[in-house]
Amino acid sequence: MPRFYLPEQEIEILVNYMITALVNNSVPRDFLKGVTIRREEIEQGRQLFHEKYRCQSCHQINYDGGTILRKKVLWQKATELPFSGVFDDFFEEGTYYCAGCGTELFTSDSKYNTGCGWPAFYEAMNNGAVEEEVDYSHGMVRREVHCQKCKGHLGHVFEDGPVPTGMRYCINSVSLEFKPKKKETK
């Protein structure tokens, strides 16, 4: 059997695409006929991939206090691996801001758990801060969302969310900063 050698960046893109497609159930049904993939297996694969390809660079701190992974996601439209972000299983009350420029984007009131591996919101704030554009990358047609002010990549939006909007804003944790709601004092 012939062996193919891909540059590390292309391997990363291919693995991210496959994991994303599997988690979002966007792989054709016959492609994985008879194969069952559990969340634990995806997590194990994510950890192995992360150790091999990312631990050397993605979490190094940049001069501005951000990470290389944050830079890749915001400015190069990369995607963090599913179940790896700090806001996936995070449900405190407060506001989510763009990590690139500090613009308010989402509130915790619209956040919900989809089990897809990324933070999900059913609506953005009504301030026009989140813009959409068609994304044809990775052989799919999706709607990318980015910050209106700095154009930082946030994630994608899908039409399979809950009531009242039917939308699912699937956002990379590294694209966000969180500020908790102030506690009322008596």
C-alpha positions as CSV (number, residue, x, y, z in Angstrom):
1,M,0.0,0.0,0.0
2,P,1.5,3.4,-0.9
3,R,2.2,5.9,1.9
4,F,1.3,9.5,1.6
5,Y,3.2,12.1,3.5
6,L,1.3,15.3,4.3
7,P,2.7,18.4,5.8
8,E,1.7,18.8,9.5
9,Q,-0.7,21.7,8.8
10,E,-2.6,19.6,6.2
11,I,-2.8,16.6,8.7
12,E,-4.2,19.0,11.3
13,I,-6.8,20.4,8.8
14,L,-7.8,16.8,7.8
15,V,-8.1,15.5,11.3
16,N,-10.1,18.6,12.5
17,Y,-12.4,18.2,9.5
18,M,-13.1,14.6,10.3
19,I,-13.6,15.2,14.0
20,T,-15.9,18.2,13.2
21,A,-17.9,16.2,10.7
22,L,-18.3,13.2,13.0
23,V,-19.4,15.4,16.0
24,N,-21.8,17.4,13.9
25,N,-23.2,14.3,12.1
26,S,-22.3,15.7,8.7
27,V,-20.5,12.6,7.5
28,P,-22.5,10.6,4.9
29,R,-24.3,7.8,6.6
30,D,-22.8,5.0,4.5
31,F,-19.3,6.3,5.1
32,L,-19.2,4.9,8.6
33,K,-21.7,2.1,8.2
34,G,-21.5,-0.2,11.2
35,V,-19.0,2.0,13.0
36,T,-19.9,3.4,16.4
37,I,-17.9,6.3,17.8
38,R,-18.4,7.2,21.4
39,R,-17.6,10.7,22.9
40,E,-14.8,9.0,25.0
41,E,-13.1,7.9,21.8
42,I,-13.4,11.3,20.2
43,E,-11.9,12.8,23.4
44,Q,-9.1,10.2,23.4
45,G,-8.3,11.0,19.8
46,R,-8.4,14.7,20.5
47,Q,-5.9,14.2,23.4
48,L,-3.5,12.1,21.3
49,F,-3.7,14.5,18.4
50,H,-3.2,17.5,20.7
51,E,-0.1,15.9,22.4
52,K,1.5,15.0,19.0
53,Y,0.8,18.1,17.0
54,R,-0.2,21.0,19.2
55,C,1.3,20.9,22.6
56,Q,4.5,22.4,21.3
57,S,3.0,25.5,19.9
58,C,-0.7,26.1,20.5
59,H,-0.6,26.9,24.1
60,Q,2.5,28.9,24.2
61,I,1.8,32.4,25.4
62,N,2.3,35.2,22.9
63,Y,3.7,38.6,23.7
64,D,0.2,40.0,24.1
65,G,-1.0,37.4,26.6
66,G,-3.0,35.4,24.0
67,T,-2.2,31.9,22.8
68,I,-1.1,30.8,19.4
69,L,-4.3,28.7,19.1
70,R,-6.4,31.9,19.7
71,K,-4.4,33.7,16.9
72,K,-5.0,30.8,14.5
73,V,-8.7,30.7,15.2
74,L,-9.4,34.4,15.2
75,W,-7.2,35.5,12.3
76,Q,-6.6,32.3,10.2
77,K,-10.1,30.8,10.7
78,A,-8.9,27.6,12.3
79,T,-11.2,25.6,14.6
80,E,-10.4,24.4,18.1
81,L,-10.9,20.7,18.6
82,P,-14.3,19.6,20.0
83,F,-14.6,19.3,23.8
84,S,-11.4,21.2,24.3
85,G,-12.6,24.7,25.0
86,V,-13.1,26.2,28.4
87,F,-16.7,27.4,27.6
88,D,-18.1,24.2,26.3
89,D,-19.3,23.0,29.7
90,F,-19.5,26.4,31.3
91,F,-22.8,27.9,32.3
92,E,-22.3,30.9,34.6
93,E,-24.4,34.0,34.2
94,G,-22.7,36.8,32.3
95,T,-21.6,38.2,28.9
96,Y,-19.3,36.7,26.3
97,Y,-17.0,39.2,24.5
98,C,-14.8,38.9,21.4
99,A,-11.3,37.9,22.4
100,G,-9.9,40.0,19.5
101,C,-11.4,43.4,20.4
102,G,-13.7,43.1,23.4
103,T,-17.0,43.6,21.7
104,E,-20.1,42.2,23.4
105,L,-21.3,39.2,21.4
106,F,-23.5,36.8,23.4
107,T,-25.2,36.5,26.8
108,S,-25.4,33.5,29.0
109,D,-29.2,33.6,28.7
110,S,-28.9,32.3,25.1
111,K,-26.3,29.6,25.8
112,Y,-27.3,26.0,25.9
113,N,-25.7,22.5,25.8
114,T,-25.8,20.8,22.4
115,G,-23.2,18.1,23.2
116,C,-21.4,19.0,20.0
117,G,-18.1,20.0,21.7
118,W,-18.3,23.8,21.3
119,P,-20.2,26.5,23.2
120,A,-23.6,27.0,21.6
121,F,-25.9,30.0,21.6
122,Y,-29.4,30.3,20.0
123,E,-28.9,34.0,19.3
124,A,-26.3,36.7,19.3
125,M,-26.8,40.1,21.0
126,N,-29.0,42.6,19.1
127,N,-26.1,45.0,18.6
128,G,-25.1,43.9,15.1
129,A,-21.7,42.7,16.4
130,V,-21.9,39.2,14.9
131,E,-21.8,39.1,11.1
132,E,-22.3,36.1,8.8
133,E,-20.7,35.0,5.5
134,V,-20.8,31.9,3.4
135,D,-17.9,29.5,4.0
136,Y,-17.0,27.0,1.3
137,S,-14.0,25.5,3.1
138,H,-13.4,21.8,3.7
139,G,-15.8,20.7,1.0
140,M,-18.8,22.0,2.9
141,V,-21.1,25.0,2.6
142,R,-21.6,26.6,5.9
143,R,-22.3,30.1,7.4
144,E,-19.3,31.5,9.2
145,V,-19.8,34.0,11.9
146,H,-17.2,36.7,12.8
147,C,-17.0,39.8,14.9
148,Q,-18.3,42.9,13.0
149,K,-15.7,45.2,14.5
150,C,-12.4,43.3,14.2
151,K,-13.5,40.5,11.7
152,G,-12.2,37.8,14.1
153,H,-13.5,34.3,13.2
154,L,-15.9,33.1,15.9
155,G,-17.3,29.9,14.5
156,H,-20.4,28.9,12.4
157,V,-24.1,29.1,12.7
158,F,-26.5,26.3,11.8
159,E,-30.3,26.1,11.5
160,D,-30.8,23.3,14.0
161,G,-31.1,25.1,17.2
162,P,-33.8,25.4,19.8
163,V,-36.9,27.6,20.0
164,P,-37.2,30.6,19.9
165,T,-34.8,31.2,17.0
166,G,-34.0,27.7,15.6
167,M,-30.4,28.8,15.3
168,R,-27.2,27.2,16.8
169,Y,-24.2,29.5,16.9
170,C,-21.4,27.1,17.4
171,I,-18.5,29.2,18.7
172,N,-14.8,28.5,19.4
173,S,-14.0,29.1,23.1
174,V,-10.7,30.7,22.3
175,S,-12.6,33.4,20.3
176,L,-14.4,34.5,23.5
177,E,-13.8,36.2,26.8
178,F,-16.3,36.0,29.6
179,K,-17.3,38.6,32.2
180,P,-19.6,37.3,35.0
181,K,-22.8,39.1,35.8
182,K,-22.4,41.5,38.7
183,K,-24.0,40.2,41.9
184,E,-26.7,42.5,43.3
185,T,-25.7,43.9,46.7
186,K,-28.3,44.7,49.3
